[in-house]
Amino acid sequence: MNKDKYREAPACECEELHTEKVAAALKRMPENETIYELSDFFKILGDSTRVNILFAIDGDPMCVCDIAAALGMTKSAVSHQLKILRQNHLVTYRKNGKNVFYSLADDHVRDIIEKALEHIKE
């Protein structure tokens, strides 16, 4: 790991306000409500169990039993996390008889976890 990239960044010593840059930044920023929703979204992804579940079901849909076996967890614990992921539209499911198969809700979810993984591997 490159320790240099974690060194303290230099502080700005100027007193000049760059009003054009401030205005442009404010224009790019979403409304506060959207910021709160985005923050909540990242809190959902801030749980390692939920991230493991997302990676497990990326590709082939899996039932709770299979996910639990793959992650070394109880079905109850997996079901609890899947409920949170489902409520936040990160996973979807389909029933096939007595089985319920979970998969990523859409390609956006896959893109988010793949981009995050790519970023931390830099």
C-alpha positions as CSV (number, residue, x, y, z in Angstrom):
1,M,0.0,0.0,0.0
2,N,1.3,3.4,-0.9
3,K,1.6,5.3,2.4
4,D,2.5,8.6,0.6
5,K,-1.1,9.1,-0.6
6,Y,-2.2,9.2,3.0
7,R,0.1,12.0,4.1
8,E,-1.5,15.3,5.2
9,A,-2.6,17.5,2.3
10,P,-1.2,21.0,2.2
11,A,-3.5,23.7,3.6
12,C,-4.6,26.7,1.5
13,E,-2.8,29.8,2.7
14,C,-4.7,32.3,0.5
15,E,-7.5,34.6,1.7
16,E,-8.9,35.0,-1.8
17,L,-12.4,33.6,-2.4
18,H,-12.9,32.0,-5.8
19,T,-16.5,32.9,-6.2
20,E,-16.9,31.3,-9.7
21,K,-15.7,28.0,-8.3
22,V,-18.0,28.2,-5.3
23,A,-20.9,29.0,-7.5
24,A,-20.1,26.2,-9.9
25,A,-19.8,23.7,-7.0
26,L,-23.1,24.8,-5.5
27,K,-24.8,24.4,-8.9
28,R,-23.5,20.8,-9.2
29,M,-24.6,19.8,-5.7
30,P,-28.0,18.0,-5.4
31,E,-30.7,19.2,-3.1
32,N,-30.3,18.4,0.6
33,E,-33.0,15.7,0.5
34,T,-31.1,13.9,-2.2
35,I,-27.9,14.2,-0.3
36,Y,-29.6,12.6,2.7
37,E,-30.9,9.8,0.5
38,L,-27.5,9.2,-1.0
39,S,-25.9,9.1,2.4
40,D,-28.5,6.5,3.6
41,F,-27.8,4.5,0.5
42,F,-24.1,4.3,1.3
43,K,-25.0,3.3,4.9
44,I,-26.8,0.3,3.5
45,L,-23.6,-0.6,1.6
46,G,-21.6,0.1,4.7
47,D,-22.3,-3.4,6.1
48,S,-19.9,-6.1,5.0
49,T,-22.5,-8.8,5.2
50,R,-24.8,-7.0,2.8
51,V,-21.8,-6.4,0.4
52,N,-20.9,-10.1,0.6
53,I,-24.5,-11.0,-0.3
54,L,-24.4,-8.6,-3.3
55,F,-21.3,-10.2,-4.6
56,A,-22.7,-13.7,-3.9
57,I,-25.8,-13.2,-6.0
58,D,-24.0,-11.2,-8.8
59,G,-24.3,-13.5,-11.8
60,D,-26.6,-16.3,-10.8
61,P,-29.7,-15.8,-8.6
62,M,-29.4,-17.7,-5.3
63,C,-31.9,-18.9,-2.6
64,V,-31.4,-18.0,1.0
65,C,-30.1,-21.5,1.8
66,D,-27.4,-21.2,-0.8
67,I,-26.4,-17.7,0.2
68,A,-26.2,-18.8,3.9
69,A,-24.0,-21.7,2.9
70,A,-21.7,-19.6,0.8
71,L,-21.3,-17.0,3.5
72,G,-21.2,-19.4,6.5
73,M,-24.2,-17.7,8.0
74,T,-27.6,-18.8,9.3
75,K,-30.7,-18.5,7.0
76,S,-32.3,-16.2,9.5
77,A,-29.3,-13.8,9.4
78,V,-29.2,-13.8,5.6
79,S,-33.0,-13.3,5.4
80,H,-32.7,-10.2,7.7
81,Q,-30.0,-8.7,5.5
82,L,-31.9,-9.5,2.3
83,K,-35.0,-7.7,3.7
84,I,-32.9,-4.6,4.1
85,L,-31.4,-4.9,0.6
86,R,-34.9,-5.5,-0.8
87,Q,-36.4,-2.5,1.0
88,N,-33.7,-0.4,-0.5
89,H,-34.2,-1.7,-4.0
90,L,-30.8,-3.3,-4.3
91,V,-32.0,-6.9,-4.7
92,T,-35.1,-8.5,-6.3
93,Y,-36.5,-12.0,-6.0
94,R,-38.6,-14.5,-7.9
95,K,-40.5,-17.4,-6.6
96,N,-40.2,-20.9,-8.1
97,G,-42.4,-23.2,-6.2
98,K,-41.2,-23.2,-2.6
99,N,-37.9,-21.6,-3.5
100,V,-37.2,-17.9,-3.6
101,F,-34.2,-16.8,-5.7
102,Y,-32.5,-13.4,-5.1
103,S,-30.6,-11.4,-7.6
104,L,-29.2,-7.9,-8.0
105,A,-32.0,-5.4,-8.7
106,D,-30.4,-4.1,-11.9
107,D,-27.1,-3.3,-13.6
108,H,-26.7,-0.1,-11.6
109,V,-26.2,-2.1,-8.4
110,R,-23.5,-4.2,-10.2
111,D,-21.9,-1.1,-11.6
112,I,-21.7,0.5,-8.1
113,I,-20.1,-2.5,-6.4
114,E,-17.7,-3.1,-9.3
115,K,-16.6,0.6,-9.4
116,A,-16.2,0.7,-5.6
117,L,-14.0,-2.5,-5.8
118,E,-12.0,-1.0,-8.7
119,H,-11.4,2.1,-6.6
120,I,-10.2,0.4,-3.5
121,K,-7.8,-1.8,-5.5
122,E,-6.0,1.3,-7.0
